[in-house]
């Protein structure tokens, strides 16, 4: 079993990187966030999960991300590609908070999974996830507030997902994030 790889990044694509170690280049699927951090020519350590069925490697920045990926694989119908797709749309802390708060609407809002699949994930994992109250309050507050505000204004799920996907992280205050979201949606519909 491959636990981790340490080596030089020799190729960089949107969905995967190639890491060379001991003269062998390993193609490793990674999240978009992790891919942005891995620069060609840089040395990196990637924690890995090996999909034996298709001989594919999936890589993560931390052991916690890898462990959560493996937990997602315990949900019937969620394979490695779907689990990575979910992790591409939300941080692990956000996903855990959504599961703990039973927020299938937010879990599915950014296009990672359908609402039915999100509900299945919550049902299967809610008892397996322990999230502190402080983590719950900090992790989802901004996106939840923006999504709830847009929903109360009558925006559709696809519009809310678009706004959340395109909001810049620089907007810290909730009021600013809602204003930016409304501006994005106005441009989209004009």
MILO-644361 format. One line per field, with one value per residue (C-alpha): residue number from 1; x, y, z. Coordinates in Angstrom, 1 decimal. Example, Ala and Ser with C-alpha at 12.3 -4.5 7.8 and 13.67 -1.06 7.14 Angstrom:
2
num (1_2) .
x (12.3_13.7) .
y (-4.5_-1.1) .
z (7.8_7.1) .
This chain:
190
num (1_2_3_4_5_6_7_8_9_10_11_12_13_14_15_16_17_18_19_20_21_22_23_24_25_26_27_28_29_30_31_32_33_34_35_36_37_38_39_40_41_42_43_44_45_46_47_48_49_50_51_52_53_54_55_56_57_58_59_60_61_62_63_64_65_66_67_68_69_70_71_72_73_74_75_76_77_78_79_80_81_82_83_84_85_86_87_88_89_90_91_92_93_94_95_96_97_98_99_100_101_102_103_104_105_106_107_108_109_110_111_112_113_114_115_116_117_118_119_120_121_122_123_124_125_126_127_128_129_130_131_132_133_134_135_136_137_138_139_140_141_142_143_144_145_146_147_148_149_150_151_152_153_154_155_156_157_158_159_160_161_162_163_164_165_166_167_168_169_170_171_172_173_174_175_176_177_178_179_180_181_182_183_184_185_186_187_188_189_190) .
x (0.0_1.3_1.0_2.8_5.1_7.8_9.5_9.6_6.5_7.4_4.0_1.0_-2.6_-5.9_-7.0_-3.6_0.1_3.0_5.4_8.8_10.3_13.1_13.1_9.4_6.7_3.4_0.2_-1.8_-5.3_-5.5_-8.1_-8.0_-6.9_-4.0_-3.1_-2.7_-0.2_1.9_4.2_6.2_9.7_9.0_9.5_6.3_5.0_1.5_-0.5_-2.0_-5.0_-4.6_-7.8_-6.9_-9.7_-8.3_-4.7_-5.3_-3.6_-5.4_-3.3_-3.9_-2.0_-2.7_-3.5_-6.8_-7.9_-6.9_-8.8_-11.9_-11.7_-11.6_-14.6_-16.6_-15.8_-17.8_-21.0_-22.7_-22.5_-19.6_-16.4_-13.0_-13.8_-17.0_-15.3_-12.6_-15.3_-17.0_-13.7_-13.1_-16.2_-15.8_-13.1_-13.1_-14.1_-17.0_-18.2_-18.0_-20.0_-22.6_-23.0_-23.2_-25.8_-27.8_-27.4_-27.8_-28.8_-25.4_-23.5_-25.2_-25.2_-21.9_-22.5_-20.4_-23.4_-27.1_-29.3_-30.3_-26.7_-25.9_-28.7_-27.3_-23.8_-25.3_-27.3_-24.3_-21.7_-23.5_-22.9_-19.2_-18.3_-17.5_-17.4_-17.0_-19.5_-16.7_-15.8_-19.4_-19.9_-16.7_-16.7_-19.9_-21.2_-20.3_-21.5_-24.6_-25.5_-25.0_-26.9_-29.8_-29.9_-30.0_-32.6_-34.8_-34.6_-35.9_-32.8_-32.6_-30.2_-28.1_-27.8_-26.8_-24.2_-22.8_-22.5_-20.8_-18.4_-17.4_-17.1_-13.6_-12.2_-11.1_-14.6_-14.6_-17.7_-21.0_-22.6_-19.8_-20.1_-23.9_-23.4_-20.7_-23.0_-25.8_-23.5_-22.3_-25.9_-26.9_-24.0_-25.0_-28.6_-27.9) .
y (0.0_3.4_5.8_8.9_10.1_12.6_13.9_16.5_17.7_17.1_17.8_19.7_19.5_20.7_17.3_15.6_16.1_13.8_13.4_11.8_9.8_7.2_7.7_6.8_9.3_8.8_10.4_11.5_13.0_15.9_18.6_21.9_23.7_21.3_21.4_25.2_24.9_22.3_24.0_22.3_21.7_22.0_19.2_18.0_15.3_13.9_11.6_8.9_6.7_3.8_2.8_-0.8_-1.4_1.1_1.5_5.2_7.3_10.1_12.6_15.0_17.8_16.4_13.1_14.6_15.2_11.7_10.2_12.2_11.1_7.5_8.2_9.5_6.3_4.4_6.0_3.6_5.0_7.4_6.3_8.0_10.4_11.5_11.9_14.1_16.1_16.8_17.8_20.1_22.1_22.6_22.4_19.4_21.6_23.0_19.5_18.3_21.3_20.7_17.1_18.0_20.7_18.5_21.0_18.9_22.1_23.7_20.4_20.2_23.9_24.2_21.3_18.7_16.3_16.1_17.0_13.3_12.2_15.0_13.7_10.2_11.4_13.2_10.1_7.8_10.1_12.3_9.8_9.4_13.1_15.0_18.8_21.2_24.0_26.6_24.9_24.8_28.5_29.6_27.2_27.8_31.1_33.2_30.8_29.9_33.5_34.4_31.3_32.0_35.7_34.8_32.1_34.5_36.9_34.2_33.2_29.6_27.0_27.3_31.1_30.6_28.0_30.3_33.2_31.1_29.6_33.1_35.0_36.1_35.1_38.7_39.7_39.0_40.7_39.0_42.2_42.6_39.0_39.3_42.6_41.0_38.0_40.2_42.1_38.8_37.7_41.0_40.8_37.2_38.0_41.2) .
z (0.0_-0.8_2.1_0.8_-2.0_-1.7_-4.8_-7.5_-9.4_-13.1_-14.6_-13.5_-14.9_-13.6_-12.1_-11.4_-10.9_-11.8_-8.9_-9.6_-6.8_-7.2_-11.0_-11.3_-12.2_-10.4_-11.7_-8.7_-8.8_-6.4_-5.4_-7.4_-4.2_-3.7_-7.4_-7.2_-4.4_-6.1_-8.6_-11.3_-10.3_-6.6_-4.0_-2.4_-0.1_-1.0_1.2_-1.0_-1.4_-4.0_-5.9_-6.5_-9.0_-11.5_-10.3_-9.6_-7.0_-5.2_-3.2_-0.4_1.4_4.9_6.6_7.7_4.1_3.2_6.1_5.3_1.6_2.8_5.0_2.0_0.2_2.9_1.6_-0.9_-4.4_-3.7_-5.6_-5.5_-8.4_-6.7_-3.4_-5.0_-6.8_-3.4_-1.9_-4.9_-4.1_-0.3_2.4_4.7_7.6_5.6_4.5_8.1_9.3_6.6_7.6_11.3_10.6_8.2_5.4_2.2_0.4_1.0_0.3_-3.1_-3.8_-5.6_-8.0_-6.1_-5.8_-6.2_-3.2_-2.9_-2.8_-0.3_1.9_1.7_2.7_5.7_6.7_6.5_8.0_10.6_13.4_12.4_12.4_15.5_15.0_17.9_18.3_17.8_14.5_13.4_14.1_12.3_9.3_7.5_8.8_5.7_3.0_4.9_5.4_1.8_0.6_3.0_2.0_-1.7_-1.2_0.8_-2.2_-4.5_-6.3_-7.7_-6.5_-9.6_-9.1_-5.5_-6.5_-9.2_-6.7_-4.0_-6.6_-7.8_-4.6_-3.8_-0.4_0.1_1.1_4.8_6.1_5.4_4.2_1.7_0.5_0.0_-1.9_-4.1_-4.7_-5.8_-8.1_-9.7_-10.2_-11.7_-14.2_-15.0_-15.7_-17.7) .
